[in-house]
Structures are given as C-alpha cells and as structure tokens.
Amino acid sequence: MAMRVLIVDDSKPFLDAATMLLEREGLSVAGVASTGADALRQVESLQPDVVLVDVFLGEESGLDIAPRLVGDKTTVILISTHNESDFEDLIAPSRAAGFLPKEELSASAIRRIVDGRPP
C-alpha cells in the first residue's frame, strides 16, 4: 500500500505541484490543507502516514502546528523554501521527524526521513 501524505501549505500552486509530483512518484496524497485548523481536522479524519507542514503557513507558524499533528502513526516533516539552518534550533521542539527544503521534495526524500536514514 502506498504511503499516504497530507500536505499543509498556504500556496495553492505549491499544493497542486507537490500533489502531482508525489503521486507520480508513487505516494498517495490523501489530502491538502491550507490552515492549521484544517490540517488538524484532516489528520484526525484521514489518518495519513506523513504530514508535510510548511514552516510559514500564512498567518500561522508550521512550527507551532507541527507538535499537534504528530501521532503514534503519523510522521510530521517540516518544509520550506528557506534553508534548514534558518530553523535548526526550532525543529527539535516541533517534534517533527525532519526538515525538507521544497526544492528537494520527492518521495525518496520523504521515505528517507520517515525511515530515519541520514541524507
């Protein structure tokens, strides 16, 4: 069964592009959300394996939302157009499994983080 992903980002063009890319690479995009509240509802109803959360989510911070999305069977990965070094000290408290620059988004990069393998 394909890994099920929820993408949380406030950019519709990014949501569309990421959905196409990940599905083409064999992942199942279970849903998309553009706010923290919508992401929480969808995690509860869809129970995805992975949630990709944009660090800058409109008026909200993905870093604040991430801890509320982590579950026993749900891995959270932070994404951004910025470099990981910009957020290093903030990633650990977020309970996210890792960070992925948007330009490096791929099914293999997601699987690597979920499996706990080094880059």
C-alpha positions as CSV (number, residue, x, y, z in Angstrom):
1,M,0.0,0.0,0.0
2,A,1.3,3.5,-0.9
3,M,2.4,5.8,1.9
4,R,-0.5,8.3,2.5
5,V,0.5,12.0,2.7
6,L,-1.3,15.2,3.8
7,I,0.3,18.4,2.5
8,V,-0.2,21.6,4.6
9,D,0.7,24.8,2.8
10,D,-1.0,28.1,2.1
11,S,0.1,28.2,-1.6
12,K,-2.4,26.6,-4.0
13,P,0.2,26.4,-6.8
14,F,2.6,24.5,-4.5
15,L,-0.2,22.2,-3.3
16,D,-1.0,21.3,-6.9
17,A,2.6,20.8,-7.9
18,A,3.5,18.8,-4.9
19,T,0.5,16.6,-5.2
20,M,1.3,15.8,-8.9
21,L,5.0,15.2,-8.1
22,L,4.4,12.9,-5.1
23,E,1.6,10.9,-6.8
24,R,3.7,10.5,-9.9
25,E,6.5,9.1,-7.6
26,G,4.1,6.5,-6.0
27,L,2.8,8.2,-2.9
28,S,-0.9,8.7,-2.2
29,V,-1.8,12.3,-1.4
30,A,-4.7,11.7,1.0
31,G,-5.5,15.5,1.2
32,V,-4.3,19.0,1.3
33,A,-4.8,21.8,3.9
34,S,-4.0,25.5,3.9
35,T,-4.6,26.2,7.7
36,G,-3.6,24.6,10.9
37,A,-7.3,24.0,11.9
38,D,-8.0,22.3,8.6
39,A,-4.8,20.2,9.0
40,L,-5.9,19.0,12.4
41,R,-9.3,18.0,11.2
42,Q,-7.8,16.2,8.2
43,V,-5.2,14.3,10.3
44,E,-8.0,13.1,12.5
45,S,-10.3,12.0,9.7
46,L,-7.7,10.8,7.1
47,Q,-5.0,9.4,9.5
48,P,-2.2,9.9,7.0
49,D,1.2,8.3,7.4
50,V,3.0,11.6,6.8
51,V,2.1,15.3,7.1
52,L,4.2,17.8,5.2
53,V,3.9,21.2,7.0
54,D,5.1,24.5,5.6
55,V,7.1,26.4,8.2
56,F,5.4,29.7,7.1
57,L,1.7,28.9,6.9
58,G,0.1,32.3,6.1
59,E,-0.7,33.9,9.5
60,E,0.3,30.8,11.3
61,S,3.6,29.1,12.1
62,G,4.0,25.5,11.0
63,L,6.5,25.1,13.8
64,D,3.6,25.8,16.3
65,I,1.2,23.5,14.5
66,A,3.6,20.5,13.9
67,P,3.5,19.2,17.6
68,R,-0.3,19.0,17.5
69,L,-0.1,16.9,14.2
70,V,2.4,14.3,15.4
71,G,0.7,11.0,16.3
72,D,1.6,7.4,17.0
73,K,1.3,6.5,13.3
74,T,1.8,10.0,11.8
75,T,5.2,11.4,10.9
76,V,5.5,15.2,10.5
77,I,8.1,16.7,8.2
78,L,8.6,20.5,8.0
79,I,9.0,22.0,4.6
80,S,10.1,25.5,3.5
81,T,11.7,27.5,0.7
82,H,14.3,28.5,3.3
83,N,17.3,26.5,4.4
84,E,17.2,24.2,7.3
85,S,20.0,26.2,9.0
86,D,17.4,29.0,9.4
87,F,15.3,26.8,11.7
88,E,17.8,24.3,13.3
89,D,17.1,25.3,16.9
90,L,13.3,25.3,16.3
91,I,12.9,22.0,14.6
92,A,13.6,19.7,17.6
93,P,10.9,21.3,19.9
94,S,8.4,21.0,17.0
95,R,8.5,17.1,17.3
96,A,8.9,16.9,13.5
97,A,10.9,14.0,12.2
98,G,12.9,16.2,10.0
99,F,13.1,19.1,7.6
100,L,12.9,19.1,3.8
101,P,13.6,22.1,1.5
102,K,10.7,22.4,-1.0
103,E,13.2,22.2,-3.9
104,E,14.3,18.8,-2.7
105,L,10.8,17.4,-2.2
106,S,10.5,13.9,-3.5
107,A,9.0,10.5,-2.5
108,S,12.5,9.2,-1.8
109,A,13.4,12.1,0.4
110,I,10.2,11.6,2.4
111,R,10.8,7.9,2.8
112,R,14.4,8.6,3.9
113,I,13.2,10.9,6.7
114,V,10.4,8.5,7.7
115,D,12.9,5.6,7.9
116,G,15.3,7.7,9.9
117,R,18.1,7.4,7.3
118,P,20.8,10.2,7.0
119,P,20.7,12.4,3.9
